[in-house]
Amino acid sequence: MIELGDIFEPGSPHGRAYAVLVHHPRSSLADIAQYLGVSEDLAADSLDVLCELHAAVRVESPDGEPLWDAHAPESLSEAEARRRQQEINQMHAAAARLSETFRSVRRSPRGNGAVVPVYERLEMLADFEEMQTGARSCVKLVERGPYLSDPERERQLFELKRARLADGIRYQTLYQDTVYQDPERLRHALSTNAGGAQARTLPEPPLKLIISDDERASLVLHADERRPDPMGLRITGSPTLELLIKTFDVLWTMAAPISVNPAAEALDERDRAILTLMGLGATDDTIARRLGMSRRTVVRRTARLLERLGASTRFQAGVQATRRGWL
């Protein structure tokens, strides 16, 4: 079946006929056949097709001889673009109708219903998207390379995250430190933080993971579809899920809050001294005496350091300060 887009292929018979009409408007059948180097019957067949596609029109000369002319190429290309866009929209609509069935079937119990292997990249991406879309309260993410999605899919997932934040879903995202060398990913992280998300970094997170409502998870094992083993695991209520939740929570306590410019967060000498004494187990009173400061000042500075480091204990503060090269 010949489509309108085919006439823009200069090597096709109908494309050649259309090009002749563009270059030689209001030509007779004999002239067109001569330009094409074919018989008049073959030329007439091509002209009939072009007229059916509304790419050409038959007119008559003053003496009644039939002539052919081309419709404007830009109007044809716009019409073809609209047709193709309509087909794309229909395809997306059909895919959307099938998506819920696709995901619900793959969420259904198999075997013991706790751990299901996933072999396809697009299925893994669909899991990451659906687990955010279906979350009721919280989403926990560990992001590290190599990434499964292309830039366009990354943008869509970023927009989904922003929308879910607006719905009141709490996000905790743990990034690999390499996020600081990826301006686009860093911009997304800081933007969602401004929208209420929480983000922290680790030098080398040991896994790539999403957990939805502490009820189900998707764990990425690798990003190579050429390997015969599963790319990931879909995990529901089980000891494995409990282990992943606890692992995420431990990693979160070890991670440092993401920063606009981590290199610019140098400590002054007093804060460095406070952190050093904290690491040695010194109390606020001892630190105050050693540094010649009031206890109130030490308490205030300690609280500020814990906040900057994203730490809830003095031990965590020491770990984070060492990671950042502050000590």
QUIMO-V966616 format. One record per pair of residues at least 4 apart in sequence whose ideal C-beta (glycine too) atoms are under 8 Angstrom apart, sorted by the first residue. I is the first residue (numbers start at 1). GAP is how many residues later the second one is. Records with the same first field share a line. If there is no record, write none. Layout:
I=GAP ; GAP
This chain:
2=4 ; 12 ; 47 ; 51
3=50 ; 77
4=49 ; 51 ; 72 ; 75 ; 76 ; 79
5=4 ; 75 ; 79
6=6 ; 8 ; 9
7=5 ; 7 ; 8 ; 11 ; 43 ; 46 ; 48 ; 69
8=7 ; 10 ; 65 ; 68 ; 69 ; 72
9=6
10=5 ; 6 ; 9
11=4 ; 5
12=4
13=4 ; 29 ; 33
14=4 ; 32 ; 35 ; 36
15=4
16=4 ; 20 ; 30
17=4 ; 15 ; 19 ; 26 ; 29 ; 30 ; 33 ; 39
18=4 ; 32 ; 37 ; 38 ; 52
19=4
20=4 ; 7 ; 12 ; 15 ; 16
21=4 ; 6 ; 11 ; 29 ; 35 ; 47 ; 48 ; 49
22=48 ; 51
23=12
24=7 ; 8 ; 11
25=44 ; 45
26=33 ; 35 ; 41 ; 42 ; 43
27=4 ; 5 ; 8 ; 40 ; 41 ; 42
28=4 ; 37 ; 38 ; 39 ; 40
29=4 ; 11 ; 14 ; 15 ; 18 ; 37 ; 39
30=4 ; 10
31=4
32=4 ; 11 ; 15 ; 36
33=5 ; 6 ; 7 ; 9 ; 10
36=6 ; 7 ; 10
38=4 ; 5
39=4
40=4
41=4
42=4
43=4
44=4
45=4
46=4
47=4 ; 9 ; 11 ; 21
48=4
49=4
50=5 ; 6 ; 18 ; 20
51=4 ; 5 ; 6 ; 7
54=17 ; 22 ; 25
55=15 ; 16 ; 21
56=12 ; 13 ; 14 ; 15
57=11 ; 12 ; 13 ; 14
58=8 ; 9 ; 10
59=7 ; 8 ; 9 ; 10
60=4 ; 5 ; 6 ; 7
61=4 ; 5 ; 6
71=4 ; 5
72=4
73=4
74=4
75=4
76=4
77=4
78=4
79=4
80=4
81=4
82=4
83=4
84=4
85=4
86=4
87=4
88=4
89=4
90=4
91=4
92=4
93=4
94=4
95=4
97=4
98=4
99=4 ; 27
100=4
101=4
102=4 ; 24
103=4 ; 23 ; 24 ; 27
104=4
106=10 ; 12 ; 17 ; 21 ; 128
107=109 ; 127 ; 129
109=4 ; 127
110=6
111=4 ; 5
112=126
113=123
114=121 ; 122 ; 123 ; 124 ; 126 ; 127
115=118 ; 119 ; 120 ; 123 ; 125
116=117 ; 118 ; 119
117=113 ; 115 ; 116 ; 117
118=5 ; 6 ; 9 ; 100 ; 112 ; 113 ; 114 ; 115 ; 116
119=4 ; 111 ; 112
120=4 ; 105 ; 111
121=4 ; 27 ; 102 ; 104 ; 110
122=4
123=4
124=4 ; 24 ; 94 ; 96 ; 107 ; 108
125=4 ; 23 ; 24 ; 28
126=4
127=4 ; 83 ; 91 ; 105 ; 107
128=4 ; 20 ; 29 ; 82 ; 90
129=4 ; 27 ; 28 ; 31
130=4
131=4 ; 8 ; 79 ; 81 ; 85 ; 87
132=7 ; 25 ; 28 ; 29 ; 32 ; 37 ; 78 ; 80
133=27 ; 31
134=78
135=4 ; 29 ; 34 ; 77 ; 78
136=33 ; 77
137=32 ; 33 ; 76
138=31 ; 32 ; 33 ; 34 ; 74 ; 75 ; 76
139=25 ; 30 ; 31 ; 32 ; 33 ; 71 ; 72 ; 73 ; 74
140=31 ; 32 ; 33 ; 34 ; 69 ; 70 ; 71 ; 74 ; 105 ; 108
141=30 ; 31 ; 32 ; 33 ; 68 ; 69 ; 70
142=31 ; 32 ; 63 ; 65 ; 66 ; 67 ; 68 ; 106 ; 109
143=4 ; 30 ; 31 ; 32 ; 33 ; 36 ; 62 ; 65
144=31 ; 32 ; 34 ; 60 ; 61 ; 63 ; 64
145=31 ; 33
146=77
147=7 ; 76
148=72 ; 75
149=4 ; 5 ; 8
150=4
151=4 ; 33
152=4
153=4
154=4 ; 30 ; 31 ; 34
155=4
156=4
157=4
158=4 ; 30 ; 33 ; 34
159=4
160=4
161=4 ; 10 ; 31 ; 36
162=4 ; 29 ; 30 ; 33
163=4
164=5 ; 7
165=4 ; 6 ; 27 ; 30 ; 31 ; 32
166=29
170=26 ; 28
171=21 ; 25 ; 26 ; 27
172=25 ; 26 ; 27 ; 28 ; 76 ; 80
173=16 ; 19 ; 24 ; 25 ; 26 ; 27
174=25 ; 26 ; 27 ; 28 ; 31 ; 74 ; 77 ; 78 ; 81
175=4 ; 10 ; 14 ; 24 ; 25 ; 26 ; 27 ; 30 ; 83
176=25 ; 26 ; 27 ; 28 ; 29
177=24 ; 25 ; 26 ; 27
178=4
179=6 ; 7 ; 10 ; 22 ; 79
180=6 ; 21 ; 82
182=4
183=4
184=4
185=4
186=4 ; 72
187=4
188=4
189=4 ; 10 ; 69
190=4 ; 9 ; 68 ; 70
191=4
192=4 ; 5 ; 7
193=4 ; 5 ; 6 ; 65
198=59
199=58 ; 59
200=52 ; 55 ; 56 ; 57 ; 58 ; 110
201=54 ; 55 ; 56 ; 57
202=49 ; 52 ; 53 ; 54
203=120
205=46
206=45
207=12 ; 13 ; 40
208=11 ; 12
209=8 ; 9 ; 10 ; 11 ; 35 ; 39
210=7 ; 8
211=5 ; 6 ; 30 ; 33 ; 34 ; 37
212=4 ; 5
214=31
215=21 ; 22 ; 26
216=18 ; 19 ; 20 ; 21 ; 25
217=17 ; 18 ; 24 ; 27 ; 28
218=14 ; 15 ; 16 ; 17
219=13 ; 14 ; 16 ; 25
220=11 ; 12
221=8 ; 9 ; 10 ; 11 ; 12
222=5 ; 7 ; 9
223=8
224=7
225=6
227=4
235=5 ; 6 ; 9
236=5
237=4
238=4
239=4
240=4
241=4
242=4
243=4
244=4
245=4
246=4
247=4
248=4
249=4
250=4
251=4
253=58 ; 59 ; 63
254=62 ; 65
255=55
256=6 ; 53 ; 54 ; 64 ; 67 ; 68
257=51 ; 52 ; 53
259=6
261=4
262=62
265=43 ; 59 ; 61
266=60
267=4 ; 5 ; 8 ; 54 ; 59
268=4
269=4
270=4 ; 21 ; 23 ; 31
271=4 ; 30 ; 34
272=4 ; 54 ; 55
273=4 ; 17 ; 18
274=4 ; 13 ; 17 ; 24 ; 27 ; 28 ; 31
275=4 ; 30 ; 42 ; 43 ; 46 ; 51 ; 52
276=4 ; 51
277=5 ; 9 ; 10 ; 13 ; 14
278=4 ; 9 ; 24 ; 36 ; 39 ; 40
279=35 ; 39 ; 42 ; 48
282=4 ; 5 ; 8
283=4
284=4 ; 11 ; 14 ; 15 ; 18
285=4 ; 10
286=4
287=4 ; 6 ; 11 ; 15
288=4 ; 5 ; 6 ; 7 ; 9 ; 10
291=7
293=4 ; 5
294=4
295=4
296=4
297=4
298=4
299=4
300=4
301=4
302=4 ; 12
303=4
304=4
305=4 ; 12 ; 16
306=5 ; 6 ; 8 ; 11
309=7 ; 8 ; 11 ; 12 ; 15
310=10
311=5 ; 6 ; 8 ; 9
312=4
313=4
314=4
315=4
316=4
317=4
318=4 ; 9
319=4
320=4
321=5 ; 6
322=4 ; 5
